């Protein structure tokens, strides 16, 4: 199976992992889960918890973009094996983005975000290229 599909699977796990970090932060800040009003409780998170929650939302968004990217590459007849390196760079950028978000490093976080977007664009252009 092409590496890009393994990357897609791993990228689909990132929001779940970040949800776990958010839950740890919820327990630390509030000492309990409010399962009757979880969204309101999450909205009151501060510091690392708020950043983890925001990173999770961004990871869901990135998953949608990368899923569409993979679909376009497949449907466009791109050589998926030739896209392995760029897919791995995308994955590294997305993991770095989450780490930088949690660490409150906005500059590197933005660079990681941009790198991931460029990887997706590259894959789409490869799928659209004649030949």
DSSP file (Angstrom, degrees, kcal/mol; ACC not computed):
  #  RESIDUE AA STRUCTURE BP1 BP2  ACC     N-H-->O    O-->H-N    N-H-->O    O-->H-N    TCO  KAPPA ALPHA  PHI   PSI    X-CA   Y-CA   Z-CA
    1    1 A X              0   0    0      0, 0.0     5,-0.1     0, 0.0     0, 0.0   0.000 360.0 360.0 360.0 140.6    0.0    0.0    0.0
    2    2 A X    >>  -     0   0    0      1,-0.1     3,-1.2     3,-0.0     4,-1.0  -0.280 360.0-124.3 -63.2 145.4    1.3    3.5   -0.8
    3    3 A X  H 3> S+     0   0    0      1,-0.3     4,-2.6     2,-0.2     3,-0.4   0.844 107.0  68.0 -57.0 -36.8    2.9    5.5    2.0
    4    4 A X  H 3> S+     0   0    0     76,-0.4     4,-2.0     1,-0.3    -1,-0.3   0.827  98.7  51.2 -57.3 -31.9    0.5    8.4    1.4
    5    5 A X  H <> S+     0   0    0     -3,-1.2     4,-1.8     2,-0.2    -1,-0.3   0.851 108.3  50.2 -76.0 -34.0   -2.4    6.2    2.6
    6    6 A X  H  X S+     0   0    0     -4,-1.0     4,-2.4    -3,-0.4    -2,-0.2   0.902 110.3  51.5 -65.2 -40.0   -0.6    5.3    5.8
    7    7 A X  H  X S+     0   0    0     -4,-2.6     4,-3.1     1,-0.2     5,-0.2   0.918 106.2  54.3 -61.4 -43.2    0.0    9.0    6.3
    8    8 A X  H  X S+     0   0    0     -4,-2.0     4,-1.6    -5,-0.2    -1,-0.2   0.913 109.2  48.4 -57.4 -42.8   -3.7    9.7    5.8
    9    9 A X  H  X S+     0   0    0     -4,-1.8     4,-0.8     2,-0.2    -2,-0.2   0.932 112.7  47.0 -63.3 -45.6   -4.5    7.1    8.5
   10   10 A X  H >X S+     0   0    0     -4,-2.4     3,-1.1     1,-0.2     4,-1.0   0.910 110.0  53.1 -64.1 -41.3   -1.9    8.7   10.9
   11   11 A X  H 3X S+     0   0    0     -4,-3.1     4,-0.6     1,-0.3     3,-0.4   0.833 103.7  58.2 -62.5 -31.4   -3.2   12.2   10.2
   12   12 A X  H 3< S+     0   0    0     -4,-1.6     4,-0.4    -5,-0.2    -1,-0.3   0.713 104.3  52.5 -71.6 -18.6   -6.7   10.9   11.1
   13   13 A X  H <X S+     0   0    0     -3,-1.1     4,-2.3    -4,-0.8     3,-0.3   0.698  89.0  79.9 -86.5 -20.9   -5.4    9.9   14.5
   14   14 A X  H  X S+     0   0    0     -4,-1.0     4,-2.6    -3,-0.4     5,-0.2   0.896  90.8  49.9 -57.8 -44.6   -3.9   13.3   15.3
   15   15 A X  H  X S+     0   0    0     -4,-0.6     4,-1.9     1,-0.2    -1,-0.2   0.874 111.1  51.0 -62.6 -32.7   -7.2   15.0   16.3
   16   16 A X  H  > S+     0   0    0     -4,-0.4     4,-1.7    -3,-0.3    -2,-0.2   0.912 110.4  48.1 -69.1 -42.4   -8.0   12.0   18.6
   17   17 A X  H  X S+     0   0    0     -4,-2.3     4,-1.8     1,-0.2    -2,-0.2   0.920 112.3  49.4 -62.8 -43.3   -4.6   12.3   20.3
   18   18 A X  H  X S+     0   0    0     -4,-2.6     4,-2.5     1,-0.2    -1,-0.2   0.828 105.6  57.3 -67.4 -30.6   -5.1   16.0   20.8
   19   19 A X  H  X S+     0   0    0     -4,-1.9     4,-2.4     2,-0.2    -1,-0.2   0.887 105.2  52.3 -63.6 -37.9   -8.5   15.4   22.2
   20   20 A X  H  X S+     0   0    0     -4,-1.7     4,-2.1     2,-0.2    -2,-0.2   0.909 108.9  48.6 -63.1 -41.9   -6.8   13.2   24.8
   21   21 A X  H  X S+     0   0    0     -4,-1.8     4,-2.3     1,-0.2    -2,-0.2   0.920 110.6  51.9 -62.8 -43.1   -4.4   16.1   25.6
   22   22 A X  H  X S+     0   0    0     -4,-2.5     4,-2.4     1,-0.2    -2,-0.2   0.905 108.6  51.0 -58.9 -41.9   -7.4   18.4   25.9
   23   23 A X  H  X S+     0   0    0     -4,-2.4     4,-2.2     2,-0.2    -1,-0.2   0.878 107.7  51.7 -66.0 -37.9   -9.1   16.0   28.3
   24   24 A X  H  X S+     0   0    0     -4,-2.1     4,-2.1     1,-0.2    -1,-0.2   0.925 111.7  47.9 -61.8 -43.0   -6.0   15.8   30.5
   25   25 A X  H  X S+     0   0    0     -4,-2.3     4,-2.7     1,-0.2     5,-0.3   0.873 108.3  54.7 -65.8 -37.0   -6.0   19.6   30.6
   26   26 A X  H  X>S+     0   0    0     -4,-2.4     4,-3.0     1,-0.2     5,-0.5   0.925 109.2  47.9 -61.1 -43.9   -9.7   19.7   31.5
   27   27 A X  H  X5S+     0   0    0     -4,-2.2     4,-1.8     1,-0.2    -2,-0.2   0.906 113.2  48.0 -64.5 -40.9   -9.1   17.4   34.4
   28   28 A X  H  <5S+     0   0    0     -4,-2.1    -2,-0.2    -5,-0.2    -1,-0.2   0.914 119.9  37.2 -66.1 -42.0   -6.2   19.5   35.6
   29   29 A X  H  <5S+     0   0    0     -4,-2.7    -2,-0.2    -5,-0.1    -3,-0.2   0.905 134.3  20.4 -79.1 -41.1   -8.1   22.8   35.3
   30   30 A X  H  <5S-     0   0    0     -4,-3.0    -3,-0.2    -5,-0.3    -2,-0.2   0.566  87.9-135.2-108.3 -11.2  -11.6   21.7   36.4
   31   31 A X  S  <<S+     0   0    0     -4,-1.8     2,-0.3    -5,-0.5    -4,-0.2   0.530  82.1  42.6  65.3   8.2  -10.9   18.5   38.4
   32   32 A X  S    S-     0   0    0     -6,-0.5     2,-0.4     2,-0.0    -2,-0.1  -0.963  84.6-106.9-167.9 161.5  -13.8   16.8   36.6
   33   33 A X        -     0   0    0     -2,-0.3     2,-1.0    -3,-0.0     3,-0.1  -0.822  19.2-147.1 -94.3 134.7  -15.5   16.4   33.2
   34   34 A X        +     0   0    0     -2,-0.4     3,-0.4     1,-0.2     7,-0.3  -0.792  24.4 171.9 -98.0  89.8  -18.7   18.2   32.6
   35   35 A X  S    S+     0   0    0     -2,-1.0     3,-0.3     1,-0.2    -1,-0.2   0.567  73.9  60.9 -78.8  -7.5  -20.3   15.7   30.3
   36   36 A X  S    S+     0   0    0      1,-0.2    -1,-0.2    -3,-0.1     3,-0.1   0.811 125.6  15.0 -81.7 -32.4  -23.6   17.5   30.4
   37   37 A X  S  > S+     0   0    0     -3,-0.4     4,-2.0     1,-0.1    -1,-0.2  -0.433  75.3 153.2-137.0  60.1  -22.0   20.7   28.9
   38   38 A X  H  > S+     0   0    0     -3,-0.3     4,-2.8     1,-0.2     5,-0.2   0.866  73.2  53.5 -64.3 -36.3  -18.7   19.6   27.5
   39   39 A X  H  > S+     0   0    0      2,-0.2     4,-2.1     1,-0.2    -1,-0.2   0.897 109.3  48.6 -66.0 -39.1  -18.5   22.4   24.9
   40   40 A X  H  > S+     0   0    0      2,-0.2     4,-0.8     1,-0.2    -1,-0.2   0.904 112.4  48.9 -66.0 -39.9  -19.0   25.1   27.4
   41   41 A X  H >< S+     0   0    0     -4,-2.0     3,-0.9    -7,-0.3     4,-0.3   0.930 110.9  49.7 -65.4 -43.8  -16.4   23.6   29.7
   42   42 A X  H >< S+     0   0    0     -4,-2.8     3,-1.4     1,-0.3    -1,-0.2   0.870 104.9  58.6 -62.1 -35.7  -13.9   23.4   26.8
   43   43 A X  H 3< S+     0   0    0     -4,-2.1    -1,-0.3     1,-0.3    -2,-0.2   0.743 103.2  54.2 -65.4 -22.4  -14.6   27.0   25.9
   44   44 A X  T << S+     0   0    0     -3,-0.9    -1,-0.3    -4,-0.8    -2,-0.2   0.448  81.5 121.4 -91.2  -1.2  -13.5   28.0   29.4
   45   45 A X    <   -     0   0    0     -3,-1.4     2,-0.3    -4,-0.3   -19,-0.1  -0.292  45.3-162.2 -62.1 147.8  -10.1   26.2   29.1
   46   46 A X    >   -     0   0    0    -21,-0.1     3,-1.3     4,-0.1     4,-0.5  -0.869  45.8  -9.5-126.9 161.3   -7.1   28.4   29.5
   47   47 A X  T 3> S+     0   0    0     -2,-0.3     4,-2.2     1,-0.3     3,-0.2  -0.228 130.7   4.2  59.5-131.5   -3.4   28.1   28.7
   48   48 A X  H 3> S+     0   0    0      1,-0.2     4,-2.8     2,-0.2    -1,-0.3   0.853 132.3  56.1 -57.6 -38.3   -2.3   24.7   27.4
   49   49 A X  H <> S+     0   0    0     -3,-1.3     4,-2.2     2,-0.2    -1,-0.2   0.916 108.3  46.4 -62.3 -43.9   -5.9   23.3   27.5
   50   50 A X  H  > S+     0   0    0     -4,-0.5     4,-2.2    -3,-0.2    -1,-0.2   0.900 114.2  48.5 -65.0 -40.4   -7.1   26.1   25.2
   51   51 A X  H  X S+     0   0    0     -4,-2.2     4,-2.7     2,-0.2    -2,-0.2   0.900 110.3  51.1 -67.1 -39.5   -4.2   25.6   22.9
   52   52 A X  H  X S+     0   0    0     -4,-2.8     4,-2.1     2,-0.2   -30,-0.2   0.907 110.7  48.9 -62.8 -41.1   -4.8   21.8   22.8
   53   53 A X  H  X S+     0   0    0     -4,-2.2     4,-2.0     2,-0.2    -2,-0.2   0.910 113.3  46.6 -65.0 -42.0   -8.4   22.3   22.0
   54   54 A X  H  X S+     0   0    0     -4,-2.2     4,-2.3     2,-0.2    -2,-0.2   0.887 110.9  52.4 -67.1 -38.9   -7.5   24.8   19.2
   55   55 A X  H  X S+     0   0    0     -4,-2.7     4,-2.2     2,-0.2    -2,-0.2   0.879 107.6  52.7 -64.4 -37.2   -4.9   22.4   17.9
   56   56 A X  H  X S+     0   0    0     -4,-2.1     4,-2.1     2,-0.2    -2,-0.2   0.934 109.0  48.6 -63.1 -45.7   -7.5   19.6   17.8
   57   57 A X  H  X S+     0   0    0     -4,-2.0     4,-1.8     1,-0.2    -2,-0.2   0.907 112.5  48.6 -60.8 -41.5   -9.9   21.8   15.7
   58   58 A X  H  X S+     0   0    0     -4,-2.3     4,-2.5     1,-0.2    -1,-0.2   0.860 107.8  55.3 -67.3 -34.8   -7.0   22.7   13.3
   59   59 A X  H  X S+     0   0    0     -4,-2.2     4,-2.1     2,-0.2    -1,-0.2   0.883 106.0  51.3 -66.0 -37.8   -6.1   19.0   13.0
   60   60 A X  H  X S+     0   0    0     -4,-2.1     4,-1.8     2,-0.2    -1,-0.2   0.923 111.1  48.7 -62.0 -42.8   -9.7   18.1   12.0
   61   61 A X  H  X S+     0   0    0     -4,-1.8     4,-1.9     1,-0.2    -2,-0.2   0.914 111.1  49.1 -63.4 -43.4   -9.5   20.9    9.3
   62   62 A X  H  X S+     0   0    0     -4,-2.5     4,-2.9     1,-0.2     5,-0.2   0.865 107.0  56.7 -64.6 -35.8   -6.1   19.6    8.1
   63   63 A X  H  X S+     0   0    0     -4,-2.1     4,-2.6     2,-0.2    -1,-0.2   0.911 106.0  50.3 -61.8 -41.8   -7.5   16.1    7.9
   64   64 A X  H  X S+     0   0    0     -4,-1.8     4,-2.2     2,-0.2    -2,-0.2   0.928 112.8  46.2 -61.6 -44.5  -10.3   17.3    5.6
   65   65 A X  H  X S+     0   0    0     -4,-1.9     4,-2.3     1,-0.2    -2,-0.2   0.933 114.9  45.8 -64.7 -45.5   -7.8   19.0    3.3
   66   66 A X  H  X S+     0   0    0     -4,-2.9     4,-2.6     2,-0.2    -1,-0.2   0.857 110.4  54.2 -69.3 -33.4   -5.4   16.0    3.2
   67   67 A X  H  X S+     0   0    0     -4,-2.6     4,-2.3    -5,-0.2    -1,-0.2   0.938 111.1  45.5 -62.3 -45.9   -8.3   13.6    2.6
   68   68 A X  H  X S+     0   0    0     -4,-2.2     4,-2.6     2,-0.2    -2,-0.2   0.895 111.5  53.7 -63.2 -39.3   -9.4   15.7   -0.4
   69   69 A X  H  X S+     0   0    0     -4,-2.3     4,-2.5     2,-0.2    -2,-0.2   0.927 109.7  46.8 -60.2 -46.7   -5.8   15.9   -1.5
   70   70 A X  H  X S+     0   0    0     -4,-2.6     4,-2.6     2,-0.2    -1,-0.2   0.898 111.9  50.9 -64.0 -40.9   -5.4   12.1   -1.4
   71   71 A X  H  X S+     0   0    0     -4,-2.3     4,-3.1     2,-0.2     5,-0.3   0.918 111.0  48.2 -62.7 -44.0   -8.7   11.6   -3.3
   72   72 A X  H  X S+     0   0    0     -4,-2.6     4,-2.4     2,-0.2     6,-0.2   0.917 111.9  49.8 -62.6 -43.2   -7.6   14.0   -6.0
   73   73 A X  H  <>S+     0   0    0     -4,-2.5     5,-2.3     2,-0.2     4,-0.3   0.926 115.1  43.5 -61.9 -44.7   -4.3   12.3   -6.3
   74   74 A X  H ><5S+     0   0    0     -4,-2.6     3,-1.3     1,-0.2    -2,-0.2   0.954 117.4  44.0 -65.3 -50.2   -5.9    8.9   -6.6
   75   75 A X  H 3<5S+     0   0    0     -4,-3.1    -2,-0.2     1,-0.3    -1,-0.2   0.816 110.7  56.2 -67.3 -30.0   -8.7   10.0   -9.0
   76   76 A X  T 3<5S-     0   0    0     -4,-2.4    -1,-0.3    -5,-0.3    -2,-0.2   0.494 113.5-117.7 -80.7  -2.5   -6.2   12.0  -11.1
   77   77 A X  T < 5 +     0   0    0     -3,-1.3    -3,-0.2    -4,-0.3    -2,-0.1   0.726  52.9 166.9  76.3  21.0   -4.1    8.9  -11.6
   78   78 A X      < -     0   0    0     -5,-2.3     2,-1.2    -6,-0.2    -1,-0.2  -0.330  49.8-103.1 -65.7 150.9   -1.0   10.3   -9.8
   79   79 A X    >>  -     0   0    0      1,-0.2     3,-0.7    47,-0.1     4,-0.6  -0.665  36.2-166.0 -75.1 100.4    1.8    7.8   -9.0
   80   80 A X  G >4 S+     0   0    0     -2,-1.2     3,-0.8     1,-0.3   -76,-0.4   0.816  84.2  58.0 -63.2 -31.6    1.0    7.5   -5.3
   81   81 A X  G >4 S+     0   0    0      1,-0.2     3,-1.4     2,-0.2    -1,-0.3   0.865 101.0  56.3 -66.2 -35.0    4.3    5.8   -4.6
   82   82 A X  G <4 S+     0   0    0     -3,-0.7     4,-0.3     1,-0.3     3,-0.3   0.645 101.4  59.7 -70.4 -13.9    6.1    8.9   -6.0
   83   83 A X  G <X S+     0   0    0     -3,-0.8     4,-2.2    -4,-0.6    -1,-0.3   0.306  74.2 102.6 -95.7   8.2    4.3   11.0   -3.5
   84   84 A X  H <> S+     0   0    0     -3,-1.4     4,-2.4     1,-0.2     5,-0.2   0.921  79.8  47.5 -58.9 -48.6    5.7    9.2   -0.4
   85   85 A X  H  > S+     0   0    0     -3,-0.3     4,-2.2    -4,-0.2    -1,-0.2   0.930 113.5  46.5 -63.3 -45.7    8.3   11.8    0.5
   86   86 A X  H  > S+     0   0    0     -4,-0.3     4,-2.4     1,-0.2    -1,-0.2   0.861 111.6  53.0 -66.2 -33.5    5.9   14.8    0.2
   87   87 A X  H  X S+     0   0    0     -4,-2.2     4,-2.3     2,-0.2    -1,-0.2   0.905 109.6  48.3 -65.6 -40.8    3.3   12.8    2.3
   88   88 A X  H  X S+     0   0    0     -4,-2.4     4,-2.5     2,-0.2    -2,-0.2   0.860 110.1  51.5 -67.9 -35.0    5.9   12.2    5.0
   89   89 A X  H  X S+     0   0    0     -4,-2.2     4,-2.6     2,-0.2    -2,-0.2   0.917 108.7  52.0 -65.3 -42.3    6.9   15.9    5.0
   90   90 A X  H  X S+     0   0    0     -4,-2.4     4,-2.4     1,-0.2    -2,-0.2   0.941 110.4  48.3 -56.0 -48.0    3.2   16.7    5.3
   91   91 A X  H  X S+     0   0    0     -4,-2.3     4,-2.5     1,-0.2     5,-0.2   0.918 110.9  49.9 -60.4 -45.0    2.9   14.4    8.3
   92   92 A X  H  X S+     0   0    0     -4,-2.5     4,-2.7     1,-0.2    -1,-0.2   0.905 111.0  50.2 -61.1 -41.0    6.1   15.9    9.9
   93   93 A X  H  X S+     0   0    0     -4,-2.6     4,-2.6     2,-0.2    -1,-0.2   0.904 111.1  48.4 -63.5 -41.2    4.6   19.4    9.5
   94   94 A X  H  X S+     0   0    0     -4,-2.4     4,-1.9     2,-0.2    -2,-0.2   0.883 113.0  46.7 -69.8 -38.0    1.3   18.4   11.0
   95   95 A X  H  X S+     0   0    0     -4,-2.5     4,-2.3     2,-0.2    -2,-0.2   0.931 114.2  48.3 -66.8 -44.4    3.0   16.7   14.0
   96   96 A X  H  X S+     0   0    0     -4,-2.7     4,-3.2    -5,-0.2     5,-0.3   0.899 107.7  56.4 -61.1 -40.1    5.3   19.8   14.4
   97   97 A X  H  X S+     0   0    0     -4,-2.6     4,-2.4     1,-0.2    -1,-0.2   0.928 108.9  46.1 -57.2 -46.5    2.2   22.1   14.2
   98   98 A X  H  X S+     0   0    0     -4,-1.9     4,-2.5     2,-0.2    -1,-0.2   0.923 114.0  47.8 -63.7 -44.4    0.6   20.3   17.1
   99   99 A X  H  X S+     0   0    0     -4,-2.3     4,-2.1     1,-0.2    -2,-0.2   0.927 113.6  47.2 -63.1 -44.9    3.7   20.4   19.2
  100  100 A X  H  <>S+     0   0    0     -4,-3.2     5,-2.8     2,-0.2     4,-0.4   0.867 110.7  53.0 -65.6 -35.3    4.3   24.0   18.4
  101  101 A X  H ><5S+     0   0    0     -4,-2.4     3,-1.2    -5,-0.3    -2,-0.2   0.950 111.2  45.3 -63.5 -48.2    0.7   24.8   19.2
  102  102 A X  H 3<5S+     0   0    0     -4,-2.5    -2,-0.2     1,-0.3    -1,-0.2   0.859 113.5  50.3 -62.8 -35.2    0.9   23.1   22.6
  103  103 A X  T 3<5S-     0   0    0     -4,-2.1    -1,-0.3    -5,-0.2    -2,-0.2   0.465 111.9-121.4 -83.3  -1.4    4.3   24.8   23.3
  104  104 A X  T < 5 +     0   0    0     -3,-1.2     2,-0.8    -4,-0.4    -3,-0.2   0.882  61.9 146.6  62.9  41.3    2.8   28.2   22.4
  105  105 A X     >< +     0   0    0     -5,-2.8     4,-1.9     1,-0.2    -1,-0.2  -0.816  19.9 176.4-108.1  89.7    5.3   28.9   19.6
  106  106 A X  H  > S+     0   0    0     -2,-0.8     4,-2.3     2,-0.2     5,-0.2   0.858  71.3  53.0 -69.6 -37.3    3.3   30.8   17.1
  107  107 A X  H  > S+     0   0    0      2,-0.2     4,-2.0     1,-0.2    -1,-0.2   0.978 114.3  39.6 -63.3 -57.3    6.0   31.5   14.5
  108  108 A X  H  > S+     0   0    0      1,-0.2     4,-2.5     2,-0.2    -1,-0.2   0.866 113.5  57.9 -60.3 -34.1    7.1   27.9   14.1
  109  109 A X  H  X S+     0   0    0     -4,-1.9     4,-2.4     1,-0.2    -1,-0.2   0.926 106.5  47.9 -60.7 -44.4    3.5   26.8   14.2
  110  110 A X  H  X S+     0   0    0     -4,-2.3     4,-2.6     1,-0.2    -1,-0.2   0.887 110.8  51.3 -64.6 -38.9    2.6   29.1   11.3
  111  111 A X  H  X S+     0   0    0     -4,-2.0     4,-2.6     2,-0.2    -1,-0.2   0.909 110.4  48.8 -63.7 -41.6    5.6   27.8    9.3
  112  112 A X  H  X S+     0   0    0     -4,-2.5     4,-2.2     2,-0.2    -2,-0.2   0.907 111.3  50.2 -64.4 -41.6    4.5   24.2   10.0
  113  113 A X  H  X S+     0   0    0     -4,-2.4     4,-2.2     1,-0.2    -2,-0.2   0.944 112.1  47.4 -60.2 -48.6    1.0   25.0    8.9
  114  114 A X  H  X S+     0   0    0     -4,-2.6     4,-2.6     1,-0.2    -2,-0.2   0.890 109.6  53.5 -61.5 -40.6    2.3   26.6    5.7
  115  115 A X  H  X S+     0   0    0     -4,-2.6     4,-2.0     1,-0.2    -1,-0.2   0.908 108.9  49.1 -61.0 -41.9    4.6   23.7    5.0
  116  116 A X  H  X S+     0   0    0     -4,-2.2     4,-2.1     2,-0.2    -2,-0.2   0.908 110.9  49.8 -64.9 -41.7    1.7   21.3    5.2
  117  117 A X  H  X S+     0   0    0     -4,-2.2     4,-2.6     1,-0.2    -2,-0.2   0.918 109.4  51.8 -62.9 -42.9   -0.5   23.4    2.9
  118  118 A X  H  X S+     0   0    0     -4,-2.6     4,-2.5     1,-0.2    -1,-0.2   0.885 107.6  52.9 -61.5 -38.2    2.3   23.5    0.4
  119  119 A X  H  X S+     0   0    0     -4,-2.0     4,-2.3     2,-0.2    -1,-0.2   0.927 109.7  48.2 -61.7 -44.6    2.6   19.7    0.5
  120  120 A X  H  X S+     0   0    0     -4,-2.1     4,-2.4     1,-0.2    -2,-0.2   0.922 112.1  49.0 -62.4 -43.7   -1.1   19.4   -0.2
  121  121 A X  H  X S+     0   0    0     -4,-2.6     4,-2.7     1,-0.2    -1,-0.2   0.907 109.3  52.9 -62.5 -41.2   -0.9   21.8   -3.1
  122  122 A X  H  X S+     0   0    0     -4,-2.5     4,-2.3     2,-0.2    -1,-0.2   0.923 109.5  48.7 -59.3 -45.3    2.1   20.0   -4.5
  123  123 A X  H  X S+     0   0    0     -4,-2.3     4,-2.0     2,-0.2    -2,-0.2   0.926 111.6  49.0 -62.5 -44.7    0.2   16.7   -4.5
  124  124 A X  H  X S+     0   0    0     -4,-2.4     4,-1.7     1,-0.2    -2,-0.2   0.921 111.5  49.2 -61.8 -43.8   -2.8   18.2   -6.2
  125  125 A X  H  X S+     0   0    0     -4,-2.7     4,-1.2     1,-0.2    -1,-0.2   0.865 108.8  53.5 -64.8 -35.0   -0.6   19.8   -8.9
  126  126 A X  H  < S+     0   0    0     -4,-2.3    -1,-0.2     1,-0.2    -2,-0.2   0.888 108.8  49.3 -64.9 -37.5    1.1   16.5   -9.4
  127  127 A X  H  < S+     0   0    0     -4,-2.0    -1,-0.2     1,-0.2    -2,-0.2   0.829 114.0  46.2 -68.6 -31.2   -2.3   14.9   -9.9
  128  128 A X  H  < S+     0   0    0     -4,-1.7    -1,-0.2    -5,-0.2    -2,-0.2   0.635  87.7 108.5 -86.5 -14.5   -3.3   17.6  -12.4
  129  129 A X  S  < S-     0   0    0     -4,-1.2     2,-0.1    -3,-0.2    -3,-0.0  -0.378  76.2-112.9 -67.2 137.7    0.0   17.5  -14.3
  130  130 A X              0   0    0      1,-0.2    -1,-0.1    -2,-0.1    -2,-0.1  -0.370 360.0 360.0 -67.4 147.4   -0.3   16.0  -17.8
  131  131 A X              0   0    0     -2,-0.1    -1,-0.2     0, 0.0    -2,-0.1   0.421 360.0 360.0 112.3 360.0    1.4   12.7  -18.4
